[in-house]
Amino acid sequence: MPITYSVIVHCQFSIILTTPLFHQRLFMESLPHSTRELTENLTQSLSWLDNLSCIFYRCRNTPQWHMEYISRGCEIITGYTVQEFIDDEPIFFNNLIHPDDRLQVWQEVQKAVDLRSSYNVEYRIIHRNGEVRWMSEQGEAIYDHNGEISYLEGIVIDISDKKKIEQEKTLLLNLSQAISSAPDFESALLYTIEQVCQLTGWDFGEAWLPNLWGDCLNYSIGWFPPHKNKLSPHHVSLQEFQEKSHAVSFKKGSSLPGRVWQSKQIEWMNDIDKNPLFSRRQMAENCRLKSAFAVPIVANDEIVAILVFFLRQRIIVDANLFSLVEIVAHQLGNIFRHKQIELDLQESQRQLNSLIKSTSGVFFRISYNRQWREDYISDTCDKLTGYQPYELIKNDNINLAQITHPLDLQRVITTIQYAINHQKPYTIEYRIFTKDNQEKWIWEKGEGVYDEDNNVLGIEGFITDISSLKYMERALLEAENKYGSIFDNAIEGIFQTTTNGYYLNANQALAKMYGYDNPTQLKASLNDIENCLYVNPQRRQEFMEALEKNDVITNFESQVYRRDGKVIWISENARAIRDINGNLLYYEGTVEEITKYKEAQEKLQRQAFYDYLTNLPNRSFFLQKLTDCLYKIKKYERGKYEFGLLFLDCDRFKMVNDSLGHHIGDLLLVEVAKRLRKALGNTHVVARLGGDEFTILCYQVNNIKQLIKIAEKINDVFKPPFLIEKHRLFCGISIGIFFSSNLSDQDLKSVTPAQIIQYADTALYRAKSSRNSYYQIFRAEMHNEALAELQLENDLRQAIVLEEFVPFHQPIINLFDQKVHGFETLIRWQHPIKGIISPASFIPLAEQTGLIIPIGLWMFKQACLQWVKWLNKFPDQLFFISVNLSSQEFNADNFLEQIDLIIKETKVNPAYIKLEITESSPILHDSSALQRLRALIDRNLKLWIDDFGTGYSSLSYLHKLPIHGLKLDQSFTSDIEHNFIKARIVEAIFSLAQDLNLEVVAEGIETESQLEKLQELGCQLGQGYLFAKPMNVKDIERFLN
């Protein structure tokens, strides 16, 4: 019998307490009603026990307590099967107990056994998958008739969820107390990360904070469990991960922290070592980190931090973990908000104290009684009255009332009493006597302080010295009487203003200039000149500082607001007016409007530094900014001021100009500029150098990847077509990239802005000639390559003059009778130093420089001359000669006249001359070229499409082209005998050619098997190394003989 009735009875209470009521009822109904019924029902009971999510066990008294019976709940709770526990070489349950808990479990069980009582112990086990789980075990020992322990029987219940809830509650309580008392926000973040990692078992946590400008996240702090061995791979890899993260920053939407910053939502990410959305995946792979989640810390609806946690295993999304961390994040947000409120209050108090100390007036509070005793007066009272604050506060013998001029005292009392009775503020001007018996005029503003029952408690207010103003008013009155007529009738604006921003006087001309009907209206409206008149209030401060220093200022230019809100430019000439003691009384001067002058000046400036067509900065402006960049990087540390330059031009822009006209070309350039501005904003300097060439200057670039991203962004905005006056134009681009970091310190010392533009232009040139990429990054060796190419171009020009080219000919063979059908004439360059140069090395350069036109015409003439010579030498054999025709030759203005001249001079029969046009040539894709193609047909010349099959665009209108044959590209000939699909395509081309009555020549035949396959498919003509390679005239004639 594997389990006794006693253990069932022992465990039933636990089950009743830990299972739903429905299961409790089932369990109670399944218990036997008498011992006699036990045997009958035991099998049924054990089957029921196996279905419960807990472990029932019975283990023998052996050194390892070998399981005699264990229920099937072990498979869910431990991951091991029943059979693995009861085998002859079993898994021992003791070994699953967490090493840190084994001693405690043994002691608890041993204590219960010694007391012959049941035991109840909680401990952790390690699941088969490595997960740590909490268990609660209840059991007791079973003794034999000798009193010796025979078995241990009991039940083990998984309480991981319960433990987790307890730990989370403890964590939240501890966090709430700890982060509330943290000295700063980062300390609270560090403590939070540590506690969450320790509770959840996650391997690493970190915090990211927005920078001062709020445009990116920077690494703040991180934490991972310390390892006893600081050199262990586990510790070192996480240490490196943390250190490298300091150099990383994230924009909104970038990687996991940036995505959470943008969405304000918690996010989970698995397989971060491979996930392209996780930018630090290589660093994560080095640490073997697999899973991560990030949570935002929000305060006042703003993200103040992002917490990210990492785990070294891939797990599914844990909703409970999300809930816990969101609560923690909410607490942190509240703490941040409260701390910020405290700081704001401290700052407000500091600003108030600073304001009171810096003001030229006096703040006061007076008790409302017969003595008018001062309860408070600010420290500046000594400047105004000569008395220190302590001499006036709560002093019945001396106060403000007692130093008021006797002739003004009753007026002051009456004004204040009236204001208090009507609960209104008051203002009043009166005289006082200072401590040294000087008379001063002061201006006072105050109001009563009342309790809840409107009883007067006191008076609070502000006093300032207006003695200078009073003297000034007197002086102005005298001056006004003297100069009134001149002042009123002047055509220039004339003013007198106080030092604190009030107009004392203004004439009609100034009022009209500023948009007011009369001076009275101007003075009433502009009661704060600095903030009401000047567009930039700082200019008023600069105006006063200049007058304070020199007493006179001339041609002081500023922008000001008219009454209607319009901004105008003015030029002021002014002087400071002082009294006999040198005290500043006021300012007076004249104003002239110079708006038209400034607009003309700005227009000239714009013409000098901006492109008239696109309104972008021009070459001069760009060179100035580039010079500034070079100056900074040379003067200061390099890493901080690295920059990049992108040189861009539009592919095939000349074709747009030539085919649609310069008007459409100009409109296209305007739209190009708009797209560049929209894509790059104001972050970078975008300029037009001229034509279709644009440059972009990128500041403070950290690495080349940033420049590549900018290039990709530009390329993306150029993909949609441009709609220009009903024309749908696609405009591809090529970009050359220069990165200052690629220059050595030595090169940086001597490099000039013009050279940097040249370097980017060199990279652009490489990009235009590249078939693999629309951009190229400048490398130092490109400069040498460019010089070599320049030399090659000079040599090529010299070769045209000296006729250093040599025609080679490759036979075209009839595949069935092996007779020579004709020749393709190919060019070779007999360089005086380098020897024979293949066309692949100089034809692309010739096409770029336009030299292909004279070279092509020379080749055509040589082919014609050779045909005439062979006609005379081999009169019985009439050969065709093929020669390549480039689009530049074809589009030349005098092309047909040159062809006619060569035919006439050489006396060739044009019917035996084939002109080969590459399938990808623009000639075949331009409907306007059909007329010129037909003109060649009218001259009895034959037209063939070369490299047929490399494109498909000509298929749609192949039947419309006036051609005589196709040359099948060698890419179809290669392995045609083995490639069924190629064979079928070639067969289809032959069929198409037959339907259109076209001849076909297969290029690149190199093997007998290729020949046989082409013969099988019905191909008549071919050429290739199987028959002969290209040869000079002597070798060809030897071949023919």
C-alpha angles and dihedrals in degrees: 000000000000098000134021130232088242094066091050091052090044093053100040094085091054091050092047090053096046104039133070119268092255092057091044090057092048091050094049092047090051094055115102117252093216139015090248090062093050097089092052096048100035096086091051091047093050091051089053091048090055089061095056120099093239136072124256112189146175119193130186124239097259129130090266096031094241112217113248092177133009127169125237092255086086090076093062097038101042105017091235125111127240090248091056090057097047100037121117087255098034139175105258114223090217089065091058092059112103109263090235091056103041097088093048092049092049092049093050093049092045091051092052092047091051090052091042089235135123120270131223117190137165121211144142129261130194111237119222089256091055095257116140114229134182120235135192114205128192121182149128140214122259114215131204125228089276092057093251122136111259101170147357114226128185153112131269119204127191107238097168093120092050092048091047092054091049092049092047091051090049090047093051092048093048092044093049091054096040101046092044089060095039113125092227143001096262091054089053090050093051093049091048093051092049094050095046092049092049093048098044099034092236113156104225140011133189142176130223123197130195113250124242092273093046094230100113144017120247128197113260114171141335140192138198130171110278116245124218090229108056090193096055114123090239093056096040095049093052090045090054091046089054094046094048091048089064088070093052129087131180133215121211110290092016117127122323099311093045093048091053090045089056099041098036086217131117111254134196123206129186130195091025090168088068105022110113089209089065107074095193093056094125090053089047091051091053089055094041090238112163110168133039140170131188131205128193123232107216127194122171088353090300127113107243098170144358120219117204125190127193135201130192094226136057112251136166122258110289109214092188091054090049090052093049095048093045089056090049090048091051090052091049091050090053092048091050091049093049093047089049091051090052091050091047091051091049090048092048090052091048092050092048092051090046091049093051091048095046098046119099092223136072128250117208146175120201130191113240101239141103094279096049088220117194113239092179137008126171124248092253092072090094090065091051102038107013089239124115116234093250089058092060105032114099090345116140093189098058129023141136093280091056095051093048115111108264092230091056101037098088091047090052093049092047093049093049094045092051092050092049093048091052094037092236132132118253140207126198141166120217144144131262136184117235125220090268089049097254117149116235134178114227135186117217131192121182149140139204126268114221138189125228090278092051092251112152113251099173148303128276124192154124132261128194136179113255098168092115090050092052092049089046093052089053092048091046092051089055093045093046092057090051102043102024097115095049091045096052098045101042116121091215123073112260125192146175116199137176122242091249095057110271127128111238091180141352134177130233093258092058092046091052092046090055093044100256127132096228142352092262091059091047093051092048093050102040100058093143108041095183096057103023100046112025119074087210107036090199088072090067089054091050089048092054094043090054092050092046089054103039106013089225133067129181134194093002103175123205142152116244138179122249118215090262091055095256115140118231135177120240136185117212131200112188146155136204117247115213135181125241090276092054095254113149111247106172146316128259132181150119133278129209124187111233101172095124091048092051092047090053090047092049090048091054090047091051093048089052097049107023134067111248094216105044099021088230122133111277133224094280093053092045093050090051092053091044089051089053090052092050091049093053095046091048095046100039135036113304101225092060098051105035112143140185135218125205119197112199136181135173118254115238093001090142089060090057090050094046097043103035101024137252092281092064089042091055092049089050090054090051091053091046089055091050092053092048091051092047093049097045103029117190095317093093136033110251115191139171112228094186141293109013093331119117131176131202122201113203119198129216097003115184100193144356091259090071090057092047090052089052090050090050091049091052091048091051094055090051094055097082113076123258115239106214115172093325092317114123104211128183112205118193121193140213121207133198115200127205121186118191091215089068090067119089119235089252094053091045092061094060104030118113130205090250090054092051090053088048090051091053089046089053090053089048089054089053090049092052091052093044120095094193105056140022091217136049130191116227115249124187091244090059088072091058090045090052091051089049090050091050089052089048090052091052090049090048092053089049090048091056091053094046094038094233091163123109125202116229123191131208118199121241108213134204100238095213104046096022091229123145110260098178146303140265110223113221130183129237127181117227097206112197091226108020097041122216112009120194119232091246088071098053111015094079089052091047090053092049094050098040091244088120089082098065091036092051093048090048090052092049090051092048091050091051093047091048092051090054091049093050090046089059094042098043104027092166093057120065109195130191116226121206124203129180120250119204124208091241091057091046093050095046112120095236097036097120092043090053091049090050091049094051093047089050095046096046095038089221122164100242091205088077095050118092120196112207117209118190113242092235092052115122087231091077093046099049115086090199090063093064092085092056091045089054089049088060090050089051087059088057093248118144121236123209133180110233126208090017114190098035089100134024104205094094093057092078093062102018090118090058095055117096095231135140104202152359130235108212110224115247091237086077094046095054112094091349088143090062102033112078095188093052090048091052091049092050091048089053091050091051090050091049091049091050091051090050092044092242129148119232129210117192112216129208101028106170108154138049090236090057090049092050092049092050090049089050090053091050101253110162104189136036146156135201146114091293087075104024141322121235109291140184121253096269093051091046092053090048087050091051092049 
